[in-house]
């Protein structure tokens, strides 16, 4: 049997509601686990033991009085240090915010507390959540529990590492360039990027504290150690903002599949613009054969948009346009030169395809953004035909397993190694681009480990609004033994 700190959130909540466990007992267990291993992993950067234990006692007393428990009754959890929690430091990894204490909760945090959850503390991120590794000058480097020499990913890297190390049962991440899916892949846990605008974003940094508008491309979503836990948490945090509550109510489309025998599975595993390590491709192909053996209809997916040559220009352009708001004039000028010199950049090392479009996006006027946005919306309409043929699409998450720590500057000169060949650091953005650009639900599902002991995930993509279908498929994979979280090595031996 799993020790308490590795039990699923679904099991813990059930036992908490039935009185088999007390919230105080569960909270102390996770606090002890954090104290024991956080020096090694450095995932949790802010901890409020006193308030969390006080909240746990209140939850126990409320249950004893016969009050109706919420869906997360008495469950302690950590949060990515980009979500504002009233009275708790929120830095987004930035020295400029090291003393920032929000006065009100983010919408997501309100929903968590209304559901009965207890916020233990915050987990580490890169500065302003802008890297695929989690490190900053305030709190240092977060390590991957499976191998301390490797990153847990970013920007939800502290969240993923804390889950893999048994320091929390649930987390809420955010995803603009794979920041939920990639850390889940690197740490071998489950993560879900929801459909467009399904989860409120007010109270997330970046943008600046007090921002009311919703940023383009970015989504908030759950991370967990099981697929059922993803659904449990998504049902709590999804829905309209307070201001939108009079206009619409949440009514997610039910799952379209209930067994693997029913599933129509499309595979998109290779693209010449972004190669993937052979060992990962072999694992994905084996998953396809395993699904066929269980009765699923599995085929290579054919569609005009399953081509990075079509997806990356729009994605990088809109990404650059969004992130330009945080750049200084000198940085914008640098991006303009990168765009102008795009044809010759390969002379200085590997370059991600269409990376120059990022530089153009940084500097473009709004009328050009409008044209790219319309291109995106036409693609979003076009992708519907793919999901008339398939229930879900399986793709890689990134080209490799968790990379080794690399904090060299400038970032665009960093490289990764894929199938023994040097590739550009930004290649890690390629395979997540389809779901991000088109606002599709995408679940990152752990399906194995490499010969070096590093976990890897597959990306399960669905039609717009079909979040429960990708989550159900992940649950079915887990139930059949084709997917699931595997604990990292004994952390005491790694320290």
C-alpha positions as CSV (number, residue, x, y, z in Angstrom):
1,X,0.0,0.0,0.0
2,X,1.2,3.5,-0.8
3,X,2.3,5.6,2.2
4,X,-0.1,8.4,3.0
5,X,2.0,11.0,1.2
6,X,1.8,9.0,-2.0
7,X,-1.9,8.2,-1.9
8,X,-4.2,9.8,-4.4
9,X,-6.1,12.9,-3.6
10,X,-9.3,11.1,-4.4
11,X,-8.6,8.4,-1.8
12,X,-7.4,11.0,0.8
13,X,-10.6,13.1,0.4
14,X,-12.8,10.0,0.6
15,X,-11.2,9.0,3.9
16,X,-11.3,12.6,5.2
17,X,-15.0,12.9,4.5
18,X,-15.7,9.5,6.2
19,X,-13.6,10.4,9.2
20,X,-11.0,7.6,8.6
21,X,-8.4,10.3,8.5
22,X,-8.2,13.7,10.1
23,X,-7.1,16.8,8.2
24,X,-4.7,17.5,11.0
25,X,-3.1,14.1,10.5
26,X,-2.8,14.5,6.7
27,X,-1.5,18.1,6.9
28,X,1.2,17.1,9.4
29,X,2.2,14.2,7.1
30,X,2.8,16.5,4.2
31,X,4.6,19.1,6.3
32,X,6.9,16.4,7.6
33,X,7.6,15.2,4.1
34,X,8.5,18.7,3.0
35,X,10.8,19.2,6.0
36,X,12.5,15.9,5.3
37,X,13.2,16.3,1.5
38,X,12.8,19.9,0.5
39,X,16.4,20.7,1.1
40,X,17.3,18.1,-1.6
41,X,14.6,19.0,-4.1
42,X,14.0,22.7,-3.4
43,X,10.4,22.6,-4.7
44,X,8.6,24.4,-1.9
45,X,9.7,28.0,-1.5
46,X,7.0,29.4,0.9
47,X,5.4,27.4,3.7
48,X,2.8,28.5,6.3
49,X,2.7,25.7,8.8
50,X,0.8,27.6,11.5
51,X,-2.1,28.7,9.3
52,X,-2.4,25.4,7.5
53,X,-2.6,23.4,10.8
54,X,-5.1,25.9,12.1
55,X,-7.2,25.4,8.9
56,X,-6.9,21.6,9.3
57,X,-8.2,21.7,12.9
58,X,-11.1,23.9,11.7
59,X,-11.9,21.3,9.0
60,X,-11.9,18.5,11.5
61,X,-14.2,20.5,13.8
62,X,-16.6,21.3,11.0
63,X,-16.9,17.6,10.1
64,X,-17.5,16.7,13.7
65,X,-20.4,19.3,13.8
66,X,-22.0,17.5,10.9
67,X,-21.3,20.2,8.4
68,X,-21.4,19.1,4.7
69,X,-17.9,18.6,3.4
70,X,-16.7,20.1,0.2
71,X,-15.2,18.1,-2.7
72,X,-11.6,18.8,-1.3
73,X,-12.6,18.7,2.4
74,X,-9.5,19.2,4.6
75,X,-7.0,18.3,1.8
76,X,-3.7,20.2,2.1
77,X,-1.9,21.2,-1.1
78,X,0.7,23.5,-2.5
79,X,0.3,26.1,-5.3
80,X,2.6,27.3,-8.0
81,X,4.1,30.6,-6.9
82,X,2.3,32.5,-9.6
83,X,-1.2,32.3,-8.0
84,X,-2.1,35.0,-5.5
85,X,-3.1,33.7,-2.0
86,X,-4.2,36.4,0.4
87,X,-1.6,36.9,3.1
88,X,0.9,34.6,1.5
89,X,4.0,35.8,-0.4
90,X,3.7,35.6,-4.2
91,X,6.9,36.3,-6.1
92,X,6.6,34.6,-9.5
93,X,10.3,34.0,-8.9
94,X,11.1,37.7,-9.4
95,X,13.3,39.8,-7.0
96,X,11.0,42.8,-7.6
97,X,8.2,40.9,-6.0
98,X,10.1,39.3,-3.1
99,X,8.0,41.2,-0.5
100,X,4.7,41.2,-2.3
101,X,1.8,40.0,-0.2
102,X,-1.5,39.8,-2.0
103,X,-4.6,41.1,-0.2
104,X,-7.1,38.9,-2.1
105,X,-7.2,35.4,-3.5
106,X,-6.9,34.5,-7.2
107,X,-10.2,33.2,-8.5
108,X,-8.7,29.7,-8.6
109,X,-7.7,30.0,-4.9
110,X,-11.1,31.1,-3.9
111,X,-12.5,27.9,-5.5
112,X,-10.0,25.7,-3.8
113,X,-10.8,27.1,-0.4
114,X,-14.5,27.0,-1.0
115,X,-14.1,23.4,-1.8
116,X,-12.4,22.8,1.5
117,X,-8.7,22.7,0.4
118,X,-5.9,24.0,2.6
119,X,-3.0,25.9,1.0
120,X,0.2,24.8,2.6
121,X,2.6,27.0,0.6
122,X,4.1,27.8,-2.8
123,X,6.3,26.0,-5.2
124,X,9.2,27.3,-7.3
125,X,9.1,28.8,-10.8
126,X,11.6,30.5,-13.1
127,X,11.5,34.3,-13.0
128,X,8.1,35.4,-14.2
129,X,7.4,31.9,-15.3
130,X,9.4,32.4,-18.5
131,X,11.6,29.3,-18.8
132,X,11.4,25.5,-19.2
133,X,13.6,25.1,-16.1
134,X,12.7,26.3,-12.6
135,X,15.4,28.4,-11.0
136,X,15.7,32.1,-9.9
137,X,17.8,34.4,-7.8
138,X,15.3,34.4,-4.9
139,X,15.1,30.6,-4.2
140,X,17.7,28.9,-6.3
141,X,17.4,25.7,-8.4
142,X,14.6,23.1,-8.2
143,X,15.9,19.5,-8.9
144,X,14.1,16.6,-10.5
145,X,13.4,13.9,-7.9
146,X,14.3,11.2,-10.5
147,X,17.8,12.6,-11.0
148,X,19.0,15.7,-9.2
149,X,21.3,16.6,-12.1
150,X,18.2,17.2,-14.3
151,X,15.5,19.9,-14.3
152,X,11.9,19.1,-13.3
153,X,10.9,21.5,-16.1
154,X,9.1,24.8,-16.0
155,X,7.4,26.9,-15.4
156,X,5.4,24.6,-13.1
157,X,8.6,22.8,-12.2
158,X,8.4,23.2,-8.4
159,X,4.8,21.9,-8.6
160,X,5.7,18.8,-10.6
161,X,8.8,18.1,-8.4
162,X,6.7,18.4,-5.2
163,X,4.1,16.0,-6.5
164,X,6.8,13.5,-7.7
165,X,8.5,13.7,-4.3
166,X,5.3,13.2,-2.3
167,X,5.2,16.7,-0.8
168,X,1.7,17.5,-2.0
169,X,-1.3,15.5,-3.4
170,X,-2.4,18.2,-5.9
171,X,-1.2,21.3,-7.7
172,X,-2.5,24.0,-9.9
173,X,-0.1,25.0,-12.7
174,X,-0.3,27.3,-15.7
175,X,0.6,26.6,-19.3
176,X,1.6,29.0,-22.1
177,X,4.4,27.1,-23.7
178,X,4.0,23.7,-22.2
179,X,4.4,24.8,-18.6
180,X,2.1,22.1,-17.2
181,X,2.6,19.4,-19.8
182,X,6.4,19.6,-19.9
183,X,7.1,19.4,-16.1
184,X,4.6,16.6,-15.9
185,X,6.5,14.8,-18.7
186,X,9.9,15.5,-17.1
187,X,8.7,14.3,-13.6
188,X,6.5,11.4,-14.7
189,X,3.2,12.8,-13.3
190,X,-0.1,13.7,-14.8
191,X,-0.9,17.3,-16.0
192,X,-3.8,18.8,-18.0
193,X,-3.9,22.0,-20.1
194,X,-7.6,22.8,-20.4
195,X,-9.5,24.0,-23.3
196,X,-9.4,27.7,-24.0
197,X,-10.6,29.9,-21.1
198,X,-12.0,27.0,-19.1
199,X,-10.2,28.0,-15.9
200,X,-10.2,31.7,-14.6
201,X,-6.8,33.4,-14.8
202,X,-7.4,36.5,-12.6
203,X,-4.9,36.6,-9.8
204,X,-2.1,35.0,-11.8
205,X,1.4,36.6,-12.1
206,X,2.3,37.5,-14.9
207,X,0.6,39.9,-15.8
208,X,1.3,42.4,-13.1
209,X,-0.6,42.2,-9.8
210,X,-4.1,43.6,-10.3
211,X,-4.4,42.5,-13.9
212,X,-8.0,41.8,-14.9
213,X,-7.6,40.9,-18.6
214,X,-6.9,37.4,-19.6
215,X,-3.6,36.8,-21.5
216,X,-3.7,35.1,-24.9
217,X,-2.6,31.4,-25.1
218,X,-2.3,30.9,-21.4
219,X,-4.3,28.4,-19.3
220,X,-4.5,27.3,-15.7
221,X,-4.8,23.6,-15.0
222,X,-4.3,20.7,-12.6
223,X,-1.3,18.5,-11.9
224,X,-1.5,15.2,-10.0
225,X,-0.2,11.7,-9.6
226,X,-3.3,10.1,-11.1
227,X,-5.8,10.9,-13.9
228,X,-8.8,10.7,-11.6
229,X,-7.2,13.4,-9.4
230,X,-6.9,15.7,-12.5
231,X,-10.6,15.4,-13.0
232,X,-11.3,16.0,-9.4
233,X,-9.3,19.2,-9.3
234,X,-10.5,20.4,-12.7
235,X,-14.1,20.1,-11.6
236,X,-13.3,22.5,-8.7
237,X,-11.3,25.2,-10.6
238,X,-13.2,25.3,-13.9
239,X,-16.0,27.6,-14.7
240,X,-16.9,31.3,-15.4
241,X,-15.3,34.1,-13.5
242,X,-17.4,36.0,-10.9
243,X,-18.3,38.7,-13.5
244,X,-19.3,36.1,-16.1
245,X,-21.3,33.9,-13.7
246,X,-24.6,35.5,-14.8
247,X,-23.9,34.9,-18.5
248,X,-22.8,31.3,-18.6
249,X,-22.4,28.2,-16.5
250,X,-20.0,25.3,-16.8
251,X,-21.3,22.3,-18.7
252,X,-18.3,20.3,-20.0
253,X,-19.1,17.8,-22.7
254,X,-19.1,14.3,-21.3
255,X,-16.4,11.8,-22.2
256,X,-17.0,10.3,-25.6
257,X,-15.2,7.1,-24.8
258,X,-15.7,4.6,-21.9
259,X,-13.4,1.8,-22.8
260,X,-10.2,1.4,-24.8
261,X,-12.1,-0.8,-27.2
262,X,-14.2,2.2,-28.2
263,X,-11.3,4.6,-28.7
264,X,-10.3,5.9,-32.1
265,X,-6.7,6.9,-31.6
266,X,-4.7,9.0,-34.0
267,X,-0.9,9.1,-33.9
268,X,1.3,12.0,-34.8
269,X,4.7,11.0,-33.6
270,X,7.2,12.5,-36.1
271,X,7.8,15.7,-37.9
272,X,11.0,16.6,-39.8
273,X,11.1,20.1,-38.2
274,X,11.4,18.7,-34.6
275,X,13.0,15.2,-34.2
276,X,12.2,13.2,-31.1
277,X,14.6,10.9,-29.3
278,X,14.4,7.3,-30.7
279,X,13.7,5.8,-27.3
280,X,10.6,8.0,-26.8
281,X,9.3,7.3,-30.3
282,X,9.7,3.6,-29.7
283,X,7.7,3.9,-26.4
284,X,4.9,5.8,-28.2
285,X,4.8,3.2,-31.0
286,X,4.6,0.4,-28.4
287,X,1.8,2.2,-26.8
288,X,0.0,2.3,-30.1
289,X,0.4,-1.5,-30.5
290,X,-0.8,-2.1,-26.9
291,X,-3.9,-0.1,-27.6
292,X,-4.5,-2.1,-30.8
293,X,-4.2,-5.3,-28.8
294,X,-6.9,-4.0,-26.5
295,X,-9.3,-3.3,-29.3
296,X,-8.7,0.3,-30.0
297,X,-8.7,1.7,-33.5
298,X,-5.2,3.1,-34.0
299,X,-3.9,4.8,-37.1
300,X,-1.4,7.4,-38.3
301,X,-3.4,10.7,-38.3
302,X,-3.5,12.6,-41.6
303,X,-4.5,16.2,-41.5
304,X,-3.3,19.4,-43.1
305,X,-2.6,21.0,-39.6
306,X,-0.6,18.0,-38.3
307,X,2.5,19.6,-39.8
308,X,4.8,21.9,-37.7
309,X,5.5,24.0,-40.9
310,X,1.8,25.1,-40.6
311,X,1.6,25.4,-36.8
312,X,4.8,27.0,-35.7
313,X,4.7,30.3,-37.6
314,X,1.3,31.3,-36.0
315,X,2.3,30.0,-32.6
316,X,5.6,31.7,-32.4
317,X,4.2,35.0,-33.8
318,X,1.4,35.1,-31.3
319,X,3.7,34.0,-28.5
320,X,6.1,36.8,-29.3
321,X,3.3,39.3,-29.4
322,X,2.1,38.4,-26.0
323,X,5.5,38.3,-24.3
324,X,6.6,41.6,-25.9
325,X,4.6,43.4,-23.2
326,X,7.3,42.4,-20.7
327,X,10.3,43.2,-22.9
328,X,12.5,46.4,-22.6
329,X,13.1,48.5,-25.8
330,X,16.6,47.1,-26.2
331,X,15.2,43.5,-26.0
332,X,12.6,44.3,-28.7
333,X,15.3,45.7,-30.9
334,X,17.3,42.5,-30.4
335,X,14.3,40.4,-31.4
336,X,13.8,42.6,-34.5
337,X,17.4,41.8,-35.6
338,X,16.9,38.1,-35.0
339,X,13.9,38.2,-37.2
340,X,15.8,40.0,-39.9
341,X,18.7,37.6,-39.8
342,X,16.6,34.5,-39.5
343,X,18.0,33.0,-42.8
344,X,21.6,33.2,-41.5
345,X,21.1,32.2,-37.8
346,X,21.8,28.6,-38.5
347,X,25.5,29.6,-39.2
348,X,25.9,30.2,-35.5
349,X,24.3,26.9,-34.3
350,X,21.0,25.0,-34.3
351,X,17.9,27.1,-34.8
352,X,14.3,26.1,-34.1
353,X,12.1,26.4,-37.3
354,X,10.3,29.7,-37.6
355,X,11.9,31.1,-34.5
356,X,12.3,34.4,-36.4
357,X,8.5,34.7,-36.4
358,X,8.8,35.2,-32.6
359,X,10.9,38.3,-33.2
360,X,8.4,39.6,-35.7
361,X,5.6,39.0,-33.3
362,X,7.4,41.0,-30.6
363,X,7.5,44.1,-32.8
364,X,4.4,43.9,-35.0
365,X,1.6,46.4,-35.0
366,X,-1.9,45.4,-33.9
367,X,-3.3,45.1,-37.5
368,X,-0.7,42.3,-38.2
369,X,-1.7,40.6,-34.9
370,X,-5.3,40.7,-36.0
371,X,-4.4,38.9,-39.3
372,X,-2.5,36.2,-37.4
373,X,-5.3,35.8,-34.9
374,X,-7.8,35.3,-37.8
375,X,-5.4,32.7,-39.2
376,X,-5.5,30.9,-35.9
377,X,-9.3,31.0,-35.7
378,X,-9.5,29.5,-39.2
379,X,-7.1,26.7,-38.1
380,X,-9.3,26.1,-35.0
381,X,-12.3,25.6,-37.2
382,X,-10.3,23.4,-39.6
383,X,-9.0,21.1,-36.8
384,X,-12.6,19.9,-36.1
385,X,-12.5,17.6,-39.0
386,X,-9.6,15.6,-37.4
387,X,-11.8,14.8,-34.4
388,X,-14.6,13.6,-36.6
389,X,-12.3,10.7,-37.4
390,X,-10.5,10.3,-34.0
391,X,-11.5,10.7,-30.4
392,X,-8.0,11.7,-29.3
393,X,-4.6,12.4,-30.9
394,X,-1.3,11.1,-29.3
395,X,1.9,13.2,-29.8
396,X,5.2,13.7,-28.0
397,X,5.4,16.4,-25.3
398,X,9.0,17.5,-26.0
399,X,11.9,15.9,-28.0
400,X,13.6,14.4,-24.9
401,X,13.2,13.4,-21.3
402,X,14.2,15.9,-18.6
403,X,17.3,17.9,-19.7
404,X,20.2,18.5,-17.5
405,X,20.3,21.9,-15.7
406,X,21.5,24.6,-18.0
407,X,21.3,28.2,-16.9
408,X,23.7,29.7,-19.4
409,X,23.0,33.0,-21.1
410,X,21.8,34.1,-23.5
411,X,18.9,31.6,-23.5
412,X,18.6,31.4,-27.3
413,X,22.2,30.0,-27.5
414,X,21.3,27.0,-25.3
415,X,21.2,23.6,-26.9
416,X,19.6,20.2,-26.3
417,X,20.7,16.8,-27.7
418,X,18.2,14.8,-29.6
419,X,19.1,11.4,-31.0
420,X,22.8,12.3,-30.6
421,X,22.5,15.5,-32.5
422,X,22.6,19.1,-31.2
423,X,19.2,20.9,-31.4
424,X,18.0,24.4,-30.4
425,X,16.7,24.9,-26.9
426,X,13.4,26.2,-28.3
427,X,12.6,22.9,-29.9
428,X,11.1,22.1,-26.6
429,X,8.2,24.4,-27.6
430,X,7.3,22.7,-30.8
431,X,5.2,19.7,-29.9
432,X,3.0,21.6,-27.4
433,X,2.2,24.3,-30.0
434,X,-0.8,22.7,-31.7
435,X,-2.9,22.4,-28.5
436,X,-1.8,25.8,-27.2
437,X,-2.4,27.7,-30.5
438,X,-5.8,26.2,-31.1
439,X,-7.0,26.1,-27.5
440,X,-7.4,22.3,-27.4
441,X,-7.4,20.2,-24.2
442,X,-4.2,18.3,-23.8
443,X,-3.3,15.8,-21.0
444,X,0.3,14.8,-20.3
445,X,0.3,11.2,-19.3
446,X,3.2,9.2,-17.9
447,X,3.7,6.0,-19.8
448,X,7.3,4.8,-19.0
449,X,10.9,5.3,-18.2
450,X,14.0,5.3,-20.3
451,X,17.0,3.0,-19.8
452,X,18.5,5.9,-17.8
453,X,15.6,5.9,-15.4
454,X,14.0,9.1,-16.5
455,X,10.2,9.2,-17.0
456,X,8.4,10.2,-20.1
457,X,4.9,11.1,-21.0
458,X,2.6,11.1,-24.0
459,X,0.4,14.1,-24.9
460,X,-3.3,13.3,-25.3
461,X,-5.0,16.0,-27.3
462,X,-8.8,16.3,-27.8
463,X,-11.3,18.4,-29.7
464,X,-12.2,21.9,-28.3
465,X,-14.1,21.5,-25.0
466,X,-13.6,17.7,-24.8
467,X,-11.5,17.9,-21.7
468,X,-13.3,15.0,-20.1
469,X,-12.5,12.8,-23.1
470,X,-8.7,13.3,-22.8
471,X,-9.0,12.8,-19.0
472,X,-11.1,9.6,-19.4
473,X,-8.6,8.2,-21.9
474,X,-5.8,8.9,-19.4
475,X,-7.8,7.1,-16.7
476,X,-8.3,4.1,-19.0
477,X,-4.6,3.9,-19.8
478,X,-3.9,3.9,-16.1
479,X,-6.5,1.3,-15.3
480,X,-5.0,-1.0,-18.0
481,X,-1.5,-0.6,-16.7
482,X,-0.4,1.3,-19.8
483,X,0.3,4.5,-17.8
484,X,0.8,5.6,-14.3
485,X,3.1,7.5,-11.9
486,X,6.2,5.7,-10.8
487,X,7.9,6.8,-7.6
488,X,11.4,8.3,-8.0
489,X,14.4,6.5,-6.3
490,X,14.7,6.7,-2.5
491,X,15.3,10.5,-2.0
492,X,17.5,9.9,1.0
493,X,20.0,8.2,-1.3
494,X,20.0,11.2,-3.7
495,X,20.7,13.9,-1.1
